[in-house]
Amino acid sequence: MKHYDISVISLLESVYSNFTDSEKKIADYFIYNRDKKDFSATKVTKELFVSNATLTRFSKKCGFKGYREFIFEYQKSLVENYTKSNNLTQKIFNTYDSILKKGYSLINDNQIIDICNLIIKSKKVYVYGIGSSGVVAREFKIRFMRLGLNVEYIVDEHIMKMNEAILDENSLVIGITLSAKKGIVRESLKVAKDKKAKTVIITSNNDYKLHEFCDEVLLVAVAKNLERGNIISPQFPILLAVDVLYAQFLNLDYKTKTEILMNTVSKVKREEEEIEKRYEP
């Protein structure tokens, strides 16, 4: 099995919206780097026309103590950089491989367990999503419902607004939105928090403001800065996060949830067999 190391590029992308213009220039320098090897502070400041202080602030926003630590981790992450290829199929597979690596970098097992505990403690779970995110919201409901979870998915903004009336401290609202910059899902999470519901957002945007009204911000990888990223399904990194949540949720009480799952699958199978008998010649 392939081992995935921490990808600094995925960290850069997750906090990109929080950077100043000068810091975004530095981030782009490292995100789009393909062949640069000299990353000394002197070299970078001269090439980008930024100060050493800006490099330090940039590194700290990325979660490092300083520029030296940032470069050390960045150079380590370059070792696993995907191979260039003229074959279109190979490029797509390389892109998916890079997303897997980036996604692994962002997953925190302790956070996953915390979110699962929020799910367990909630009497009702609502999953919000629009467009492709709504497809994942539906998948979330189907999978977790089979484990006995009282969950509903909502993909219509008017129903999201109507649903606000029944939210309380026993509710959990999970919002799925890659950009999380604006929109009904973000606004609905704010309202849910005001109604004292627990809130979780699954997003690629590590905007510090999200922490003001979200109990958990679950980060996923993005494909926009990867080769051929525009033809990669935006659902893929979100589905990866849902898979991890599902596996951990199941594992917390494996025996009980497995019994529920088997009973659900058996019931569905019996119903399918009965339907087939009705239409037999």
TAGI-V122646 format. One record per residue. N is the residue number from 0. RES is the residue in one letter. SS is DSSP state (~ for helix, > for strand, _ for the rest). PSI is psi in whole degrees, 0 to 359 (none if undefined). OMEGA is omega in radians with two decimals (none if undefined). Layout:
# TAGI-V122646
n->N res->RES ss->SS psi->PSI omega->OMEGA
n->N res->RES ss->SS psi->PSI omega->OMEGA
This chain:
# TAGI-V122646
n->0 res->M ss->_ psi->138 omega->-3.09
n->1 res->K ss->_ psi->140 omega->3.12
n->2 res->H ss->_ psi->134 omega->-3.13
n->3 res->Y ss->_ psi->122 omega->3.09
n->4 res->D ss->_ psi->170 omega->3.12
n->5 res->I ss->_ psi->131 omega->3.12
n->6 res->S ss->_ psi->116 omega->-3.14
n->7 res->V ss->~ psi->328 omega->3.14
n->8 res->I ss->~ psi->320 omega->3.12
n->9 res->S ss->~ psi->325 omega->3.08
n->10 res->L ss->~ psi->319 omega->3.11
n->11 res->L ss->~ psi->316 omega->-3.11
n->12 res->E ss->~ psi->327 omega->-3.08
n->13 res->S ss->~ psi->333 omega->-3.12
n->14 res->V ss->_ psi->9 omega->-3.03
n->15 res->Y ss->~ psi->319 omega->-3.07
n->16 res->S ss->~ psi->344 omega->-3.14
n->17 res->N ss->~ psi->353 omega->-3.10
n->18 res->F ss->_ psi->152 omega->2.95
n->19 res->T ss->_ psi->174 omega->3.14
n->20 res->D ss->~ psi->318 omega->3.13
n->21 res->S ss->~ psi->321 omega->-3.14
n->22 res->E ss->~ psi->326 omega->3.08
n->23 res->K ss->~ psi->326 omega->3.09
n->24 res->K ss->~ psi->319 omega->3.11
n->25 res->I ss->~ psi->316 omega->-3.13
n->26 res->A ss->~ psi->315 omega->3.13
n->27 res->D ss->~ psi->324 omega->3.13
n->28 res->Y ss->~ psi->319 omega->-3.12
n->29 res->F ss->~ psi->325 omega->-3.13
n->30 res->I ss->~ psi->316 omega->-3.06
n->31 res->Y ss->_ psi->7 omega->3.11
n->32 res->N ss->_ psi->135 omega->3.09
n->33 res->R ss->_ psi->331 omega->-3.08
n->34 res->D ss->_ psi->4 omega->3.12
n->35 res->K ss->_ psi->141 omega->-3.11
n->36 res->K ss->_ psi->338 omega->-3.14
n->37 res->D ss->_ psi->108 omega->-3.09
n->38 res->F ss->_ psi->25 omega->3.11
n->39 res->S ss->_ psi->149 omega->-3.14
n->40 res->A ss->~ psi->321 omega->3.13
n->41 res->T ss->~ psi->315 omega->-3.14
n->42 res->K ss->~ psi->312 omega->-3.07
n->43 res->V ss->~ psi->315 omega->-3.13
n->44 res->T ss->~ psi->322 omega->3.13
n->45 res->K ss->~ psi->319 omega->-3.09
n->46 res->E ss->~ psi->326 omega->-3.08
n->47 res->L ss->~ psi->355 omega->-3.12
n->48 res->F ss->_ psi->48 omega->3.08
n->49 res->V ss->_ psi->165 omega->-3.11
n->50 res->S ss->_ psi->165 omega->3.05
n->51 res->N ss->~ psi->325 omega->3.13
n->52 res->A ss->~ psi->322 omega->3.11
n->53 res->T ss->~ psi->320 omega->3.09
n->54 res->L ss->~ psi->321 omega->-3.14
n->55 res->T ss->~ psi->314 omega->3.13
n->56 res->R ss->~ psi->318 omega->3.11
n->57 res->F ss->~ psi->313 omega->-3.11
n->58 res->S ss->~ psi->320 omega->-3.13
n->59 res->K ss->~ psi->325 omega->3.08
n->60 res->K ss->~ psi->335 omega->3.11
n->61 res->C ss->_ psi->356 omega->3.11
n->62 res->G ss->_ psi->13 omega->-3.14
n->63 res->F ss->_ psi->160 omega->-3.13
n->64 res->K ss->_ psi->329 omega->-3.13
n->65 res->G ss->_ psi->183 omega->-3.07
n->66 res->Y ss->~ psi->324 omega->-3.11
n->67 res->R ss->~ psi->316 omega->3.13
n->68 res->E ss->~ psi->321 omega->3.11
n->69 res->F ss->~ psi->312 omega->-3.10
n->70 res->I ss->~ psi->323 omega->3.13
n->71 res->F ss->~ psi->313 omega->-3.14
n->72 res->E ss->~ psi->324 omega->-3.14
n->73 res->Y ss->~ psi->315 omega->-3.14
n->74 res->Q ss->~ psi->327 omega->3.07
n->75 res->K ss->~ psi->320 omega->-3.09
n->76 res->S ss->~ psi->339 omega->-3.13
n->77 res->L ss->~ psi->339 omega->-3.10
n->78 res->V ss->_ psi->326 omega->-3.09
n->79 res->E ss->_ psi->12 omega->-3.09
n->80 res->N ss->_ psi->139 omega->-3.04
n->81 res->Y ss->_ psi->150 omega->-3.09
n->82 res->T ss->_ psi->137 omega->3.07
n->83 res->K ss->_ psi->146 omega->-3.11
n->84 res->S ss->_ psi->147 omega->3.08
n->85 res->N ss->_ psi->351 omega->-3.14
n->86 res->N ss->_ psi->123 omega->-3.06
n->87 res->L ss->~ psi->317 omega->3.13
n->88 res->T ss->~ psi->317 omega->3.14
n->89 res->Q ss->~ psi->323 omega->3.13
n->90 res->K ss->~ psi->319 omega->-3.14
n->91 res->I ss->~ psi->316 omega->3.12
n->92 res->F ss->~ psi->323 omega->3.09
n->93 res->N ss->~ psi->321 omega->3.14
n->94 res->T ss->~ psi->315 omega->3.10
n->95 res->Y ss->~ psi->322 omega->3.12
n->96 res->D ss->~ psi->321 omega->3.12
n->97 res->S ss->~ psi->322 omega->3.11
n->98 res->I ss->~ psi->320 omega->3.09
n->99 res->L ss->~ psi->315 omega->-3.14
n->100 res->K ss->~ psi->315 omega->-3.13
n->101 res->K ss->~ psi->320 omega->3.12
n->102 res->G ss->~ psi->319 omega->3.11
n->103 res->Y ss->~ psi->324 omega->-3.13
n->104 res->S ss->~ psi->329 omega->-3.02
n->105 res->L ss->~ psi->342 omega->-3.09
n->106 res->I ss->_ psi->131 omega->3.08
n->107 res->N ss->_ psi->115 omega->-3.06
n->108 res->D ss->~ psi->323 omega->3.12
n->109 res->N ss->~ psi->321 omega->3.10
n->110 res->Q ss->~ psi->320 omega->3.12
n->111 res->I ss->~ psi->317 omega->3.12
n->112 res->I ss->~ psi->320 omega->3.12
n->113 res->D ss->~ psi->317 omega->3.13
n->114 res->I ss->~ psi->319 omega->3.11
n->115 res->C ss->~ psi->322 omega->3.10
n->116 res->N ss->~ psi->325 omega->3.04
n->117 res->L ss->~ psi->319 omega->3.12
n->118 res->I ss->~ psi->315 omega->-3.11
n->119 res->I ss->~ psi->320 omega->-3.07
n->120 res->K ss->~ psi->347 omega->-3.07
n->121 res->S ss->_ psi->138 omega->3.11
n->122 res->K ss->_ psi->332 omega->3.14
n->123 res->K ss->> psi->133 omega->-3.14
n->124 res->V ss->> psi->131 omega->3.09
n->125 res->Y ss->> psi->135 omega->3.13
n->126 res->V ss->> psi->119 omega->-3.11
n->127 res->Y ss->> psi->140 omega->3.06
n->128 res->G ss->> psi->145 omega->3.12
n->129 res->I ss->_ psi->142 omega->3.11
n->130 res->G ss->_ psi->228 omega->-3.13
n->131 res->S ss->~ psi->330 omega->3.08
n->132 res->S ss->~ psi->330 omega->3.08
n->133 res->G ss->~ psi->328 omega->3.08
n->134 res->V ss->~ psi->319 omega->3.12
n->135 res->V ss->~ psi->323 omega->3.11
n->136 res->A ss->~ psi->319 omega->3.10
n->137 res->R ss->~ psi->317 omega->3.11
n->138 res->E ss->~ psi->321 omega->3.10
n->139 res->F ss->~ psi->312 omega->-3.12
n->140 res->K ss->~ psi->313 omega->-3.10
n->141 res->I ss->~ psi->316 omega->-3.08
n->142 res->R ss->~ psi->313 omega->-3.08
n->143 res->F ss->~ psi->332 omega->3.09
n->144 res->M ss->~ psi->326 omega->3.12
n->145 res->R ss->_ psi->342 omega->3.10
n->146 res->L ss->_ psi->10 omega->3.08
n->147 res->G ss->_ psi->9 omega->-3.11
n->148 res->L ss->_ psi->137 omega->3.06
n->149 res->N ss->_ psi->91 omega->-2.99
n->150 res->V ss->> psi->145 omega->3.08
n->151 res->E ss->> psi->145 omega->3.09
n->152 res->Y ss->> psi->145 omega->-3.12
n->153 res->I ss->> psi->124 omega->-3.08
n->154 res->V ss->_ psi->10 omega->3.14
n->155 res->D ss->_ psi->128 omega->-3.03
n->156 res->E ss->~ psi->329 omega->3.12
n->157 res->H ss->~ psi->321 omega->3.11
n->158 res->I ss->~ psi->326 omega->3.06
n->159 res->M ss->~ psi->318 omega->-3.13
n->160 res->K ss->~ psi->319 omega->3.12
n->161 res->M ss->~ psi->327 omega->-3.11
n->162 res->N ss->~ psi->340 omega->3.14
n->163 res->E ss->~ psi->330 omega->-3.06
n->164 res->A ss->~ psi->336 omega->-3.06
n->165 res->I ss->~ psi->5 omega->3.12
n->166 res->L ss->_ psi->142 omega->3.06
n->167 res->D ss->_ psi->193 omega->-3.06
n->168 res->E ss->_ psi->348 omega->3.11
n->169 res->N ss->_ psi->3 omega->-3.09
n->170 res->S ss->> psi->152 omega->3.00
n->171 res->L ss->> psi->127 omega->3.11
n->172 res->V ss->> psi->122 omega->3.09
n->173 res->I ss->> psi->116 omega->3.13
n->174 res->G ss->> psi->134 omega->3.12
n->175 res->I ss->> psi->116 omega->3.11
n->176 res->T ss->_ psi->120 omega->-3.09
n->177 res->L ss->_ psi->313 omega->-3.06
n->178 res->S ss->_ psi->316 omega->3.12
n->179 res->A ss->_ psi->22 omega->-3.12
n->180 res->K ss->_ psi->311 omega->3.10
n->181 res->K ss->_ psi->194 omega->3.01
n->182 res->G ss->_ psi->169 omega->-3.02
n->183 res->I ss->~ psi->325 omega->-3.11
n->184 res->V ss->~ psi->314 omega->3.12
n->185 res->R ss->~ psi->315 omega->-3.13
n->186 res->E ss->~ psi->323 omega->-3.14
n->187 res->S ss->~ psi->326 omega->3.09
n->188 res->L ss->~ psi->323 omega->3.09
n->189 res->K ss->~ psi->314 omega->-3.13
n->190 res->V ss->~ psi->318 omega->3.14
n->191 res->A ss->~ psi->320 omega->3.12
n->192 res->K ss->~ psi->320 omega->3.09
n->193 res->D ss->~ psi->331 omega->3.12
n->194 res->K ss->_ psi->8 omega->3.10
n->195 res->K ss->_ psi->15 omega->3.05
n->196 res->A ss->_ psi->155 omega->3.00
n->197 res->K ss->> psi->147 omega->-3.06
n->198 res->T ss->> psi->140 omega->3.09
n->199 res->V ss->> psi->138 omega->3.06
n->200 res->I ss->> psi->135 omega->3.04
n->201 res->I ss->> psi->115 omega->-2.97
n->202 res->T ss->> psi->167 omega->3.03
n->203 res->S ss->_ psi->0 omega->-3.05
n->204 res->N ss->_ psi->109 omega->-3.13
n->205 res->N ss->_ psi->58 omega->3.12
n->206 res->D ss->_ psi->123 omega->-3.08
n->207 res->Y ss->~ psi->336 omega->-3.13
n->208 res->K ss->~ psi->337 omega->3.13
n->209 res->L ss->~ psi->330 omega->-3.12
n->210 res->H ss->~ psi->346 omega->3.14
n->211 res->E ss->~ psi->332 omega->-3.11
n->212 res->F ss->_ psi->9 omega->3.08
n->213 res->C ss->_ psi->128 omega->3.11
n->214 res->D ss->_ psi->327 omega->3.10
n->215 res->E ss->> psi->137 omega->3.03
n->216 res->V ss->> psi->104 omega->-3.11
n->217 res->L ss->> psi->111 omega->-3.06
n->218 res->L ss->> psi->140 omega->3.07
n->219 res->V ss->_ psi->161 omega->-3.12
n->220 res->A ss->_ psi->159 omega->3.07
n->221 res->V ss->_ psi->155 omega->-3.09
n->222 res->A ss->_ psi->359 omega->-3.00
n->223 res->K ss->_ psi->333 omega->-3.13
n->224 res->N ss->_ psi->11 omega->3.11
n->225 res->L ss->_ psi->154 omega->3.11
n->226 res->E ss->_ psi->133 omega->-3.12
n->227 res->R ss->_ psi->23 omega->-3.08
n->228 res->G ss->~ psi->336 omega->-3.09
n->229 res->N ss->~ psi->350 omega->3.09
n->230 res->I ss->~ psi->9 omega->3.06
n->231 res->I ss->_ psi->133 omega->-3.12
n->232 res->S ss->_ psi->128 omega->3.11
n->233 res->P ss->_ psi->346 omega->3.13
n->234 res->Q ss->~ psi->335 omega->-2.98
n->235 res->F ss->~ psi->306 omega->-3.13
n->236 res->P ss->~ psi->330 omega->3.12
n->237 res->I ss->~ psi->319 omega->3.11
n->238 res->L ss->~ psi->325 omega->3.07
n->239 res->L ss->~ psi->316 omega->3.14
n->240 res->A ss->~ psi->320 omega->3.12
n->241 res->V ss->~ psi->321 omega->3.10
n->242 res->D ss->~ psi->317 omega->-3.14
n->243 res->V ss->~ psi->317 omega->3.09
n->244 res->L ss->~ psi->316 omega->-3.12
n->245 res->Y ss->~ psi->314 omega->-3.11
n->246 res->A ss->~ psi->317 omega->-3.13
n->247 res->Q ss->~ psi->321 omega->3.12
n->248 res->F ss->~ psi->317 omega->3.10
n->249 res->L ss->~ psi->320 omega->-3.05
n->250 res->N ss->~ psi->335 omega->-3.10
n->251 res->L ss->~ psi->331 omega->3.06
n->252 res->D ss->_ psi->66 omega->-2.93
n->253 res->Y ss->~ psi->313 omega->-3.05
n->254 res->K ss->~ psi->310 omega->-3.11
n->255 res->T ss->~ psi->313 omega->-3.08
n->256 res->K ss->~ psi->327 omega->3.10
n->257 res->T ss->~ psi->321 omega->3.09
n->258 res->E ss->~ psi->317 omega->3.10
n->259 res->I ss->~ psi->316 omega->-3.13
n->260 res->L ss->~ psi->314 omega->-3.12
n->261 res->M ss->~ psi->321 omega->3.10
n->262 res->N ss->~ psi->320 omega->3.12
n->263 res->T ss->~ psi->313 omega->-3.14
n->264 res->V ss->~ psi->320 omega->-3.13
n->265 res->S ss->~ psi->319 omega->3.14
n->266 res->K ss->~ psi->315 omega->3.12
n->267 res->V ss->~ psi->319 omega->-3.13
n->268 res->K ss->~ psi->318 omega->3.12
n->269 res->R ss->~ psi->319 omega->3.13
n->270 res->E ss->~ psi->321 omega->3.10
n->271 res->E ss->~ psi->320 omega->3.13
n->272 res->E ss->~ psi->322 omega->3.11
n->273 res->E ss->~ psi->321 omega->3.11
n->274 res->I ss->~ psi->319 omega->3.13
n->275 res->E ss->~ psi->322 omega->-3.14
n->276 res->K ss->~ psi->325 omega->-3.12
n->277 res->R ss->~ psi->329 omega->-3.07
n->278 res->Y ss->_ psi->9 omega->3.07
n->279 res->E ss->_ psi->140 omega->-3.12
n->280 res->P ss->_ psi->none omega->none
